[in-house]
Amino acid sequence: MTAAPRFDPTLLGLRPRPRAPGTIFTIAEAPPILIDRAPAIPGRTRIWELSKHLHCSIIGTCLSTAELRQILGKTGLLTQGASEHDLHHQGVLLAGRQDGAGKLLHKALDKRHRITLNQFDKATDAVEVRALWREAVQRGDIPGAYWAALTHGAATDALVREVFGEVHMLSHLVGAANRADIRRLSALEAENAALQDKLRRQEAQLRDGITARDAKIRDLGALLARRLAETASDTALDGTASEQDTLGKLVADLEGRLAVEGQRRAAAAQRVEKLTEALRREQAARAAAEQREAALRAELEAVEASLGPAPEASVALDGLSLLYVGGRPNQLGHLRDLGERLGATFLHHDGGVEDRSGLLAGLVSRADVVLFPVDCVSHEAALAVKRLCRQADKPFLPLRSAGLGSFFAALAGLDTGAAVPA
């Protein structure tokens, strides 16, 4: 049989236990790589006791830039003009220090995520910690649950690796989605700039062509006038018919040239009209892309805000009654859970697919605000919602999509007092 592959624990920042000479590490025998303690030990792990490989993700996920700047200011480590990357780097270095500055950082993390820590403190083993982590991921409370799971006394190395891996991949997914929209907008802007440059060049060519054509017409008119005068003078002198033939050929030639120039001008005008229409469509597409990017940025900011403190701590909709019309059935449970956790009453109508359309008026009268995703509701249902809301003087808010991000961004806008169309 082939010998087990040799495992080098120092590549992962491990502290291997002493072994007899000649003993090797195998994948199955690899010691813990992220925490160096047995599970279910009373008390929570301090941040400097965690592996340094976790510090970067903790600082980037569990603290905002403003909070990190405030902490560094208290420790005297904040430099003038430091970028966000510089602040993050200083925070990661601070996490590995077991002194007053490191303790201040640990205390700030505990204070920000106190609600989530209290929930995780009820867990007595790794199974219960993993269950609480899964629930937090489903409702979008990543930062607090991440900090609580990593520092819980019952967290095992396998659980820490699992939680770290999920947060690592989540950062890739969010970044990839945002970069795709930004690349599309950049491509549209470059294409629009190229079309505008092409239009300017063609307009300049058309102006030069029209100017040259007008000058040629003036020259031909002057030439024709001189020839007519010369022909009239010659005819008066000798009355020969040959000059008349020459004049007729000249006039026919000039008329032919004038007809060609007229055709060229008409063709140029058509080209200008087509280019102008293409530019208009491109500008409309760019405006739509910018609006879509603004909506995506707003939703991303709302999602990032939800990754901070628990949503119920940052958005309060106590006593507000929400009516959600349309949407996807498999997402309604998440929407209802989010709305109720923010203190609102969640009502739903599918727009007439299964629910009777006659129930919609009654639900509108019970709601304080009506929301519907424009990408997952029938045209008739959307018109009915707008009509009923105007009749009942109730505000309504179309959502960009049926996703959880659009829904949370709308709720955050309601909490901040943003205007709602009526």
C-alpha positions as CSV (number, residue, x, y, z in Angstrom):
1,M,0.0,0.0,0.0
2,T,1.1,3.6,-0.6
3,A,2.2,5.4,2.4
4,A,0.0,8.3,3.8
5,P,1.1,11.7,2.4
6,R,3.4,13.6,4.7
7,F,1.6,16.6,6.3
8,D,3.5,19.8,7.2
9,P,1.5,21.5,10.0
10,T,3.5,24.7,9.8
11,L,1.9,25.5,6.4
12,L,-1.4,26.2,8.2
13,G,0.1,27.9,11.3
14,L,-0.2,24.7,13.5
15,R,1.5,24.0,16.8
16,P,2.1,20.2,16.6
17,R,2.4,18.2,19.8
18,P,5.8,16.6,20.4
19,R,6.0,13.1,18.9
20,A,8.6,10.4,18.8
21,P,11.4,10.7,16.3
22,G,10.3,9.4,12.9
23,T,6.6,9.9,13.5
24,I,4.8,11.7,10.6
25,F,1.6,13.7,10.4
26,T,-1.1,12.4,8.2
27,I,-4.2,14.2,7.0
28,A,-6.4,12.1,9.3
29,E,-4.1,12.8,12.3
30,A,-3.7,16.6,11.6
31,P,-3.9,18.5,14.9
32,P,-6.3,21.5,15.3
33,I,-5.4,24.4,13.1
34,L,-7.4,27.3,14.3
35,I,-8.0,26.9,18.0
36,D,-5.7,25.1,20.6
37,R,-8.2,24.0,23.2
38,A,-10.6,21.1,23.9
39,P,-14.4,21.8,23.2
40,A,-16.9,22.8,25.9
41,I,-14.4,24.7,28.1
42,P,-16.2,27.2,30.2
43,G,-15.6,30.8,29.2
44,R,-15.1,32.4,25.8
45,T,-11.9,32.6,23.7
46,R,-10.2,35.9,23.5
47,I,-9.4,37.3,20.1
48,W,-5.6,37.1,20.6
49,E,-6.0,33.4,21.5
50,L,-7.5,32.6,18.1
51,S,-5.3,31.8,15.1
52,K,-3.9,34.9,13.3
53,H,-5.5,33.4,10.1
54,L,-8.9,34.3,11.5
55,H,-8.1,37.9,12.5
56,C,-8.5,39.3,8.9
57,S,-12.0,37.9,8.4
58,I,-13.1,39.0,12.0
59,I,-12.0,42.6,11.5
60,G,-13.5,42.8,8.0
61,T,-16.8,41.1,8.8
62,C,-17.6,42.0,12.4
63,L,-16.5,45.7,12.6
64,S,-17.3,48.7,10.4
65,T,-14.6,51.1,9.2
66,A,-16.0,53.9,11.5
67,E,-15.9,51.6,14.6
68,L,-12.4,50.5,13.7
69,R,-11.2,54.1,13.3
70,Q,-12.7,55.0,16.7
71,I,-10.8,52.1,18.4
72,L,-7.5,53.0,16.7
73,G,-8.0,56.6,17.8
74,K,-8.4,55.5,21.5
75,T,-5.2,53.4,21.3
76,G,-3.2,56.2,19.6
77,L,-2.5,54.1,16.5
78,L,-4.7,56.1,14.1
79,T,-2.6,57.9,11.5
80,Q,-3.7,61.0,9.6
81,G,-5.0,60.3,6.1
82,A,-5.1,56.5,6.6
83,S,-7.0,54.6,3.9
84,E,-9.6,51.9,4.7
85,H,-7.1,49.3,3.8
86,D,-4.6,50.8,6.2
87,L,-7.2,50.8,9.0
88,H,-8.0,47.2,8.3
89,H,-4.3,46.3,8.4
90,Q,-3.9,48.0,11.7
91,G,-6.9,46.3,13.1
92,V,-5.6,42.8,12.1
93,L,-2.3,43.6,13.8
94,L,-4.1,44.8,16.9
95,A,-6.1,41.6,17.1
96,G,-3.0,39.6,17.8
97,R,-1.8,41.7,20.7
98,Q,-2.5,40.6,24.3
99,D,-2.3,44.1,25.9
100,G,-4.6,47.0,26.6
101,A,-5.2,47.7,22.9
102,G,-6.1,44.1,22.1
103,K,-8.4,44.0,25.0
104,L,-10.1,47.2,23.9
105,L,-10.7,45.6,20.5
106,H,-12.1,42.5,22.0
107,K,-14.4,44.6,24.3
108,A,-15.6,46.6,21.3
109,L,-16.6,43.4,19.4
110,D,-18.4,42.1,22.5
111,K,-20.3,45.3,22.9
112,R,-21.4,45.5,19.3
113,H,-22.6,41.9,19.2
114,R,-23.9,41.6,22.8
115,I,-27.4,40.4,21.7
116,T,-26.1,37.6,19.5
117,L,-23.5,36.6,22.2
118,N,-26.3,36.3,24.7
119,Q,-28.1,33.9,22.3
120,F,-25.0,31.8,21.7
121,D,-24.2,31.6,25.5
122,K,-27.2,29.3,25.9
123,A,-25.5,26.6,23.7
124,T,-23.7,23.9,25.7
125,D,-21.9,22.0,22.9
126,A,-20.7,22.3,19.3
127,V,-24.0,20.9,17.9
128,E,-26.0,23.6,19.5
129,V,-23.5,26.3,18.4
130,R,-23.7,25.0,14.8
131,A,-27.5,25.1,14.9
132,L,-27.5,28.7,16.1
133,W,-25.0,29.6,13.3
134,R,-27.2,28.0,10.7
135,E,-30.2,30.0,11.9
136,A,-28.2,33.2,11.9
137,V,-27.0,32.6,8.3
138,Q,-30.6,32.1,7.1
139,R,-31.8,35.4,8.6
140,G,-28.6,37.3,7.4
141,D,-27.1,38.0,10.8
142,I,-23.6,37.0,9.8
143,P,-21.2,39.4,11.7
144,G,-22.6,38.8,15.2
145,A,-23.0,35.0,14.7
146,Y,-19.5,34.8,13.3
147,W,-17.9,36.4,16.3
148,A,-20.0,34.5,18.7
149,A,-19.3,31.1,17.1
150,L,-15.5,31.6,16.8
151,T,-15.2,32.6,20.5
152,H,-17.7,30.2,22.0
153,G,-16.2,27.9,24.6
154,A,-17.8,24.8,23.0
155,A,-16.6,25.6,19.4
156,T,-14.4,22.8,18.0
157,D,-11.7,23.2,15.3
158,A,-14.0,21.5,12.7
159,L,-16.8,23.9,13.5
160,V,-14.4,26.9,13.3
161,R,-13.2,25.8,9.9
162,E,-16.8,25.3,8.7
163,V,-17.9,28.8,9.8
164,F,-14.7,30.4,8.5
165,G,-15.2,28.7,5.1
166,E,-18.8,29.9,4.7
167,V,-17.9,33.5,5.5
168,H,-15.0,33.4,3.1
169,M,-17.1,32.1,0.2
170,L,-19.9,34.6,1.0
171,S,-17.5,37.5,0.6
172,H,-16.5,36.1,-2.8
173,L,-20.2,35.8,-3.9
174,V,-21.1,39.3,-2.8
175,G,-18.0,40.8,-4.5
176,A,-18.5,38.9,-7.7
177,A,-22.2,40.0,-8.1
178,N,-21.2,43.6,-7.5
179,R,-18.2,43.5,-9.8
180,A,-20.4,42.0,-12.6
181,D,-22.8,45.0,-12.5
182,I,-19.9,47.5,-12.4
183,R,-18.2,45.8,-15.4
184,R,-21.5,46.0,-17.3
185,L,-21.9,49.7,-16.5
186,S,-18.2,50.4,-17.5
187,A,-18.8,48.6,-20.8
188,L,-21.9,50.7,-21.5
189,E,-20.1,53.9,-20.7
190,A,-17.2,52.9,-23.0
191,E,-19.6,52.0,-25.8
192,N,-21.5,55.2,-25.3
193,A,-18.3,57.3,-25.5
194,A,-17.2,55.5,-28.7
195,L,-20.6,56.2,-30.3
196,Q,-20.5,59.9,-29.3
197,D,-17.0,60.2,-30.8
198,K,-18.1,58.5,-34.0
199,L,-21.1,60.8,-34.2
200,R,-18.9,63.9,-33.8
201,R,-16.5,62.7,-36.5
202,Q,-19.4,62.0,-38.9
203,E,-21.1,65.4,-38.1
204,A,-17.8,67.1,-38.9
205,Q,-17.4,65.2,-42.1
206,L,-21.0,66.1,-43.1
207,R,-20.4,69.8,-42.3
208,D,-17.3,69.8,-44.4
209,G,-19.1,68.0,-47.2
210,I,-22.1,70.4,-47.1
211,T,-19.7,73.4,-47.1
212,A,-17.8,72.1,-50.0
213,R,-21.0,71.3,-51.9
214,D,-22.4,74.8,-51.3
215,A,-19.1,76.3,-52.5
216,K,-19.2,74.1,-55.6
217,I,-22.8,75.1,-56.3
218,R,-21.8,78.7,-56.1
219,D,-18.9,78.2,-58.4
220,L,-21.0,76.3,-60.9
221,G,-23.7,79.0,-60.8
222,A,-21.1,81.7,-61.5
223,L,-19.6,79.6,-64.3
224,L,-23.1,79.0,-65.8
225,A,-23.8,82.7,-65.6
226,R,-20.6,83.6,-67.4
227,R,-21.2,80.9,-70.0
228,L,-24.7,82.2,-70.6
229,A,-23.4,85.7,-71.0
230,E,-20.7,84.6,-73.3
231,T,-23.1,82.4,-75.3
232,A,-25.6,85.3,-75.6
233,S,-22.8,87.5,-76.8
234,D,-21.5,85.0,-79.3
235,T,-25.0,84.2,-80.6
236,A,-25.6,87.9,-81.1
237,L,-22.4,88.1,-83.1
238,D,-22.5,85.2,-85.4
239,G,-25.8,83.3,-84.6
240,T,-24.1,79.9,-85.0
241,A,-26.0,76.9,-83.5
242,S,-22.8,75.2,-82.3
243,E,-22.6,77.5,-79.2
244,Q,-26.2,76.6,-78.3
245,D,-25.3,73.0,-78.3
246,T,-22.3,73.6,-76.1
247,L,-24.5,75.6,-73.7
248,G,-27.1,72.8,-73.6
249,K,-24.5,70.2,-72.8
250,L,-23.0,72.4,-70.0
251,V,-26.4,73.0,-68.4
252,A,-27.2,69.2,-68.6
253,D,-23.8,68.5,-67.0
254,L,-24.4,71.0,-64.2
255,E,-27.9,69.7,-63.5
256,G,-26.6,66.1,-63.3
257,R,-23.9,67.2,-60.8
258,L,-26.5,69.1,-58.8
259,A,-28.7,66.0,-58.7
260,V,-25.8,63.9,-57.4
261,E,-25.0,66.4,-54.7
262,G,-28.7,66.4,-53.7
263,Q,-28.7,62.6,-53.3
264,R,-25.5,62.7,-51.3
265,R,-27.0,65.4,-49.0
266,A,-30.2,63.3,-48.5
267,A,-28.1,60.2,-47.7
268,A,-25.9,62.2,-45.2
269,A,-29.1,63.5,-43.5
270,Q,-30.4,59.9,-43.2
271,R,-27.1,58.8,-41.7
272,V,-27.2,61.7,-39.2
273,E,-30.8,60.8,-38.2
274,K,-29.8,57.1,-37.7
275,L,-26.8,58.0,-35.6
276,T,-28.9,60.4,-33.5
277,E,-31.4,57.7,-32.8
278,A,-28.7,55.2,-31.9
279,L,-27.2,57.7,-29.5
280,R,-30.6,58.3,-27.9
281,R,-31.2,54.6,-27.4
282,E,-27.7,54.2,-25.9
283,Q,-28.2,57.2,-23.6
284,A,-31.5,55.6,-22.5
285,A,-29.8,52.3,-21.9
286,R,-27.0,54.0,-19.9
287,A,-29.6,55.9,-17.8
288,A,-31.4,52.6,-17.1
289,A,-28.1,50.9,-16.2
290,E,-27.2,53.8,-13.8
291,Q,-30.6,53.5,-12.2
292,R,-30.1,49.7,-11.8
293,E,-26.6,50.3,-10.4
294,A,-28.0,52.8,-7.9
295,A,-30.7,50.3,-6.8
296,L,-28.1,47.5,-6.5
297,R,-25.8,49.7,-4.5
298,A,-28.7,50.7,-2.2
299,E,-29.6,47.1,-1.7
300,L,-25.9,46.1,-1.2
301,E,-25.6,48.9,1.5
302,A,-28.7,47.6,3.1
303,V,-27.4,44.0,3.1
304,E,-24.1,45.2,4.5
305,A,-25.9,47.1,7.2
306,S,-27.8,43.9,8.0
307,L,-24.5,42.1,8.3
308,G,-23.6,44.5,11.1
309,P,-25.8,44.7,14.1
310,A,-28.9,42.5,14.2
311,P,-31.5,44.0,11.8
312,E,-34.0,44.5,14.6
313,A,-31.4,46.7,16.3
314,S,-30.7,48.9,13.2
315,V,-34.3,49.1,11.7
316,A,-37.4,49.5,13.8
317,L,-40.9,49.3,12.2
318,D,-42.9,48.7,15.4
319,G,-46.6,48.7,14.8
320,L,-46.3,49.1,11.0
321,S,-48.5,46.8,8.9
322,L,-47.0,45.7,5.6
323,L,-48.9,44.2,2.6
324,Y,-46.7,42.3,0.1
325,V,-48.4,41.5,-3.2
326,G,-46.9,38.9,-5.6
327,G,-43.4,37.5,-5.1
328,R,-42.1,34.0,-5.2
329,P,-43.7,31.4,-2.8
330,N,-40.3,30.0,-1.7
331,Q,-39.2,33.4,-0.4
332,L,-42.3,34.4,1.4
333,G,-41.2,32.7,4.6
334,H,-37.9,34.6,4.7
335,L,-39.7,37.9,4.0
336,R,-42.3,37.3,6.7
337,D,-39.6,36.4,9.2
338,L,-37.6,39.5,8.4
339,G,-40.6,41.8,8.6
340,E,-41.8,40.4,11.9
341,R,-38.4,40.5,13.4
342,L,-38.3,44.2,12.6
343,G,-41.6,44.7,14.5
344,A,-43.9,44.9,11.5
345,T,-47.1,42.9,10.7
346,F,-46.7,41.0,7.5
347,L,-49.7,40.5,5.2
348,H,-49.5,38.8,1.8
349,H,-51.6,38.5,-1.4
350,D,-50.3,36.6,-4.4
351,G,-51.9,39.0,-6.9
352,G,-54.8,36.7,-7.9
353,V,-53.1,33.4,-8.7
354,E,-54.5,31.5,-5.7
355,D,-56.0,34.2,-3.6
356,R,-59.2,35.8,-4.8
357,S,-58.6,39.2,-6.3
358,G,-61.6,40.5,-4.3
359,L,-59.6,40.1,-1.0
360,L,-57.0,42.6,-2.2
361,A,-59.1,45.7,-1.4
362,G,-59.6,44.5,2.2
363,L,-55.9,43.8,2.7
364,V,-55.0,47.2,1.3
365,S,-57.4,48.9,3.8
366,R,-55.6,47.0,6.7
367,A,-52.1,47.9,5.6
368,D,-50.0,51.0,6.4
369,V,-47.9,50.5,3.3
370,V,-48.1,48.2,0.2
371,L,-45.0,46.7,-1.5
372,F,-44.8,44.6,-4.7
373,P,-41.9,43.3,-6.7
374,V,-42.1,44.6,-10.3
375,D,-40.4,41.4,-11.7
376,C,-42.7,38.9,-10.0
377,V,-46.3,40.3,-10.1
378,S,-48.8,40.5,-12.9
379,H,-49.5,43.7,-14.7
380,E,-53.2,43.6,-13.6
381,A,-52.3,43.1,-10.0
382,A,-49.8,46.0,-10.0
383,L,-52.5,48.3,-11.6
384,A,-55.0,47.2,-9.0
385,V,-52.6,47.9,-6.1
386,K,-51.9,51.4,-7.4
387,R,-55.6,52.1,-8.0
388,L,-56.7,50.8,-4.5
389,C,-53.8,52.6,-2.7
390,R,-54.8,55.9,-4.4
391,Q,-58.4,55.4,-3.5
392,A,-57.6,54.6,0.1
393,D,-54.8,57.2,0.3
394,K,-52.3,54.5,1.2
395,P,-48.6,54.7,0.1
396,F,-47.2,51.9,-2.1
397,L,-43.6,51.0,-3.0
398,P,-42.6,49.0,-6.1
399,L,-39.5,46.9,-5.4
400,R,-36.8,46.3,-8.0
401,S,-36.9,42.5,-7.5
402,A,-38.5,39.8,-5.4
403,G,-35.2,39.2,-3.6
404,L,-34.6,39.7,0.1
405,G,-32.1,42.5,-0.5
406,S,-34.7,44.7,-2.2
407,F,-37.2,44.0,0.5
408,F,-34.8,44.8,3.3
409,A,-33.6,48.0,1.5
410,A,-37.2,49.2,1.3
411,L,-37.8,48.5,5.0
412,A,-34.7,50.4,5.9
413,G,-36.0,53.3,3.8
414,L,-39.3,53.2,5.6
415,D,-37.4,53.3,9.0
416,T,-35.4,56.3,8.0
417,G,-38.5,58.2,6.9
418,A,-37.8,58.1,3.1
419,A,-40.6,59.3,1.0
420,V,-43.0,56.6,-0.2
421,P,-45.0,57.3,-3.4
422,A,-48.8,57.4,-3.0
